Protein backbone atom coordinates (compact mmCIF):
# COMPACT_ATOMS: atom_id res chain seq x y z
CA UNK A 1 0.00 0.00 0.00
CA UNK A 2 1.31 3.41 -0.94
CA UNK A 3 0.36 6.65 0.77
CA UNK A 4 0.93 9.99 -0.87
CA UNK A 5 0.80 13.36 0.74
CA UNK A 6 0.31 16.71 -0.89
CA UNK A 7 2.01 19.57 0.80
CA UNK A 8 0.85 23.01 -0.19
CA UNK A 9 3.39 25.61 0.76
CA UNK A 10 4.05 29.04 -0.58
CA UNK A 11 7.61 28.95 -1.81
CA UNK A 12 9.20 32.27 -2.52
CA UNK A 13 12.66 33.13 -3.60
CA UNK A 14 14.62 35.58 -1.51
CA UNK A 15 16.97 36.48 -4.34
CA UNK A 16 14.75 39.31 -5.73
CA UNK A 17 14.45 40.74 -2.21
CA UNK A 18 18.17 40.40 -1.69
CA UNK A 19 19.03 42.06 -4.99
CA UNK A 20 16.58 44.97 -4.66
CA UNK A 21 17.51 45.66 -1.05
CA UNK A 22 21.24 45.45 -1.77
CA UNK A 23 20.78 47.94 -4.62
CA UNK A 24 18.88 50.26 -2.27
CA UNK A 25 21.74 50.13 0.23
CA UNK A 26 24.24 50.68 -2.57
CA UNK A 27 22.31 53.76 -3.72
CA UNK A 28 22.29 55.11 -0.17
CA UNK A 29 26.07 54.67 0.11
CA UNK A 30 26.80 56.17 -3.30
CA UNK A 31 24.60 59.17 -2.50
CA UNK A 32 26.41 59.64 0.81
CA UNK A 33 29.78 59.56 -0.96
CA UNK A 34 28.68 61.99 -3.66
CA UNK A 35 27.21 64.47 -1.19
CA UNK A 36 30.26 64.36 1.08
CA UNK A 37 32.59 64.77 -1.92
CA UNK A 38 30.57 67.73 -3.22
CA UNK A 39 30.58 69.34 0.23
CA UNK A 40 34.30 68.75 0.61
CA UNK A 41 34.91 70.25 -2.84
CA UNK A 42 32.78 73.28 -1.95
CA UNK A 43 34.80 73.84 1.21
CA UNK A 44 32.16 72.82 3.73
CA UNK A 45 33.90 71.84 6.97
CA UNK A 46 32.09 68.73 8.14
CA UNK A 47 32.72 69.52 11.81
CA UNK A 48 30.03 68.92 14.37
CA UNK A 49 30.13 70.02 17.99
CA UNK A 50 28.27 67.63 20.24
CA UNK A 51 27.98 70.05 23.19
CA UNK A 52 29.87 67.63 25.42
CA UNK A 53 32.88 69.81 26.24
CA UNK A 54 35.08 68.16 23.65
CA UNK A 55 36.31 69.75 20.44
CA UNK A 56 34.09 69.39 17.36
CA UNK A 57 34.22 66.02 15.60
CA UNK A 58 35.06 65.92 11.91
CA UNK A 59 32.68 63.74 9.93
CA UNK A 60 34.94 62.00 7.43
CA UNK A 61 33.78 60.06 4.39
CA UNK A 62 34.50 56.62 5.93
CA UNK A 63 32.64 57.62 9.12
CA UNK A 64 29.54 58.79 7.24
CA UNK A 65 29.54 55.77 4.90
CA UNK A 66 29.93 53.47 7.90
CA UNK A 67 26.99 55.07 9.67
CA UNK A 68 24.87 54.94 6.49
CA UNK A 69 25.74 51.26 6.05
CA UNK A 70 24.99 50.45 9.70
CA UNK A 71 21.61 52.20 9.59
CA UNK A 72 20.78 50.52 6.27
CA UNK A 73 21.61 47.06 7.61
CA UNK A 74 19.61 47.69 10.80
CA UNK A 75 16.63 48.72 8.67
CA UNK A 76 16.98 45.60 6.56
CA UNK A 77 17.29 43.35 9.60
CA UNK A 78 14.19 44.93 11.10
CA UNK A 79 12.25 44.26 7.91
CA UNK A 80 13.44 40.64 7.77
CA UNK A 81 12.35 40.08 11.38
CA UNK A 82 8.97 41.66 10.69
CA UNK A 83 8.55 39.49 7.58
CA UNK A 84 9.17 36.42 9.67
CA UNK A 85 6.89 37.22 12.60
CA UNK A 86 4.11 39.55 11.39
CA UNK A 87 1.33 39.47 8.83
CA UNK A 88 1.92 42.93 7.37
CA UNK A 89 5.64 43.54 7.61
CA UNK A 90 5.89 46.36 5.05
CA UNK A 91 3.15 48.39 6.67
CA UNK A 92 4.76 48.10 10.11
CA UNK A 93 8.29 48.64 8.76
CA UNK A 94 7.22 51.74 6.83
CA UNK A 95 5.71 53.27 9.96
CA UNK A 96 8.88 52.57 11.92
CA UNK A 97 11.09 53.85 9.10
CA UNK A 98 9.15 57.10 8.65
CA UNK A 99 9.17 57.75 12.40
CA UNK A 100 12.91 57.03 12.61
CA UNK A 101 13.54 59.22 9.57
CA UNK A 102 11.65 62.15 11.09
CA UNK A 103 13.35 61.79 14.47
CA UNK A 104 16.80 61.57 12.86
CA UNK A 105 16.70 65.30 12.12
CA UNK A 106 16.60 66.25 15.82
CA UNK A 107 20.35 65.70 16.37
CA UNK A 108 21.13 67.73 13.24
CA UNK A 109 19.08 70.64 14.56
CA UNK A 110 20.64 70.38 18.02
CA UNK A 111 24.25 69.95 16.89
CA UNK A 112 26.72 72.80 16.89
CA UNK A 113 27.58 72.98 13.21
CA UNK A 114 27.69 75.49 10.39
CA UNK A 115 24.60 75.92 8.22
CA UNK A 116 26.48 74.29 5.34
CA UNK A 117 27.30 71.22 7.42
CA UNK A 118 23.72 70.96 8.65
CA UNK A 119 22.47 71.23 5.08
CA UNK A 120 24.80 68.49 3.83
CA UNK A 121 23.91 66.21 6.76
CA UNK A 122 20.21 66.82 6.11
CA UNK A 123 20.66 65.97 2.43
CA UNK A 124 22.49 62.79 3.39
CA UNK A 125 19.62 61.85 5.72
CA UNK A 126 17.09 62.49 2.96
CA UNK A 127 18.96 60.46 0.35
CA UNK A 128 19.71 57.52 2.64
CA UNK A 129 16.17 57.46 4.04
CA UNK A 130 14.63 57.89 0.59
CA UNK A 131 16.77 55.17 -0.96
CA UNK A 132 15.85 52.71 1.77
CA UNK A 133 12.15 53.57 1.87
CA UNK A 134 11.78 53.31 -1.89
CA UNK A 135 14.05 50.29 -2.34
CA UNK A 136 12.80 48.22 0.56
CA UNK A 137 9.14 48.94 -0.25
CA UNK A 138 9.68 47.83 -3.86
CA UNK A 139 10.68 44.39 -2.68
CA UNK A 140 8.55 41.51 -3.98
CA UNK A 141 7.34 40.84 -0.42
CA UNK A 142 4.71 43.54 -1.01
CA UNK A 143 2.91 41.08 -3.32
CA UNK A 144 2.72 38.60 -0.44
CA UNK A 145 0.79 40.93 1.82
CA UNK A 146 -2.93 40.41 1.58
CA UNK A 147 -4.96 43.64 1.65
CA UNK A 148 -7.26 43.82 4.62
CA UNK A 149 -5.52 41.08 6.59
Buried (B, 14 or more C-beta within 10 A) or exposed (E): EEEEEEEEEEEEEEEEBEEBBEEBBEBBBBBBBEBBEEBBEEEBBBBBEBEEEEEBBEBEBEEBBEBBBEBBEEBBEBBBEBBEEEEBBBBBBBEBBEEBBEEBBEEBEEBEBBEBBBBBBBBBBBBBBBBBBEBBBBBBBEEBBEEEE
